[in-house]
Amino acid sequence: MEKKTDSIFIGAGVWSILFFVMGISSLVTNKNGYGYWICFAVGGLSLVFLLYLLNKTKNNRNERYEDERKKLIREKSSNMSFSILFGVIVILQFIIERNYIVVESSFLLVIIMAIALLIKFGTYLICR
């Protein structure tokens, strides 16, 4: 069986790189004024979290890899979250078609992405 790196390590690394790049681009373009400090702060916190995880698992490298329990929880929570997200999209479509609320398409995409993240996190906690 092939060992896969645990997603929390990959996520912390990706978040730190993403926010450092966003901070550098905001600093260079000076688009957000002093908003680049927020990006640097989030990137720094992600990097500190990654270093903490690496230090915590220094002597036991097996903790850095996914085990069967984590894989089962991830698959089960993904199935639940996609079902719930599909239901939310159907309800939003019904509400928007009946003109109960009026939203722009870009704002609707942001709403759906935020709901998807909340549902994914919630179902993971429930399945855990």
N, C-alpha and C positions, 0 to 999 in steps of 0.2 A: 504494500500500500504506500502510495506516495505521500510524503509529508507536505502539508501546506501551512504556510505561516498564518498565525492567528490574525484575524481581520483588525483587531484593535491596534496591533503594531503598524499595519499598513495604513490604517485610518489616521493615526497620529502623525505618521510621516507625511502623508499626502496633505493633511490640514496644515502642517507647519510650512511645507513648501508652497502651497497655494497662497496662504496669507502673507508669507514673506514676499512672494512675487507680486501680489496685489499691493502690498505696502510700498515696494520699490517702484512699481509703475505709478502709483498715486503720488509718490514723492517726486519722480521725474517729471510727470505731466502737470503736477500741482493742480489737479482737478478737484480734489476734495478739501483743499485748504490744509487743515491739520488732521484730517481724517486718517492719514497714513499711520498715525501712532496707534490707532485702534487695530489696524491690520498687523502691525508689528507686535502688538501686545498679544493678540490671539495666536499668531504664529509662534511667538516665544513661549506661551503657555503650552501649546501643542508640542513643541520641542522638549520642554521640561518634562511633560507627561511621558513622551517617548523615552527620554533618558531614564526616567523613574522606572518604567516598565522593563527596560533593558537591564538596569541595575538590580531590580527585584528578581529577575530570572537569570541572573549571571551564573549561578551555580547549578541551576536546573534548566537546561535548555529545552527539555521536553515541554515545558509550560509555554514555550513560544509557538508551539504547533497546535493545530486544531485536534481535538479528540472527538470520539464518536458522539458524545453527549452534546457538545457544542454544535456539531453538524446537524443532529436531529432537531435541536431547538431552533436553529436557523431555518431549516426547511419547514418545520411546522408553523413558525411565526410568519414566514413568507406566504404560505398558503392562506393563513387567516387574514393577513394584511391586504393581500390582493383582493380577496373576497369583499372585505369591508370597503376598500378603496373603490371597487367597482360599484358597490351600492351607493357610496357617497357621490360618485360621478353621475349616476342615474338620477339621484335626488336633485343634484344641482342642475342637471339638464331640464328636469321637470319644472323646477322653480323658475329658471331663466326663460323657458318657452312660454310660461304662463304670465310673464312680465311681473312677477312678484318682486324681483330685484333686477336691476339693470347694471351690468358690469362690462368693462372692456375685456377683450380677449387676453391681453397681456396680464391684466390684474387677475383674471380667472386662472391663468396658468400658474401664477404665483400662489394663489389660494390652494390649488390642487397639489402643488409641490409641498407646501407647508403641511397640508392635511396628510399627505402621504408620509412625510417624515414623522409626524406625530403618531400616526397609526402604526407605522413600522416599529417605532420605539415602544409604544404601548403594548403591542402584541408580543414583542420580545420579552417584556417584563412579565406579561401574563403567562407565557409559555415557560418561562424560567422557573 
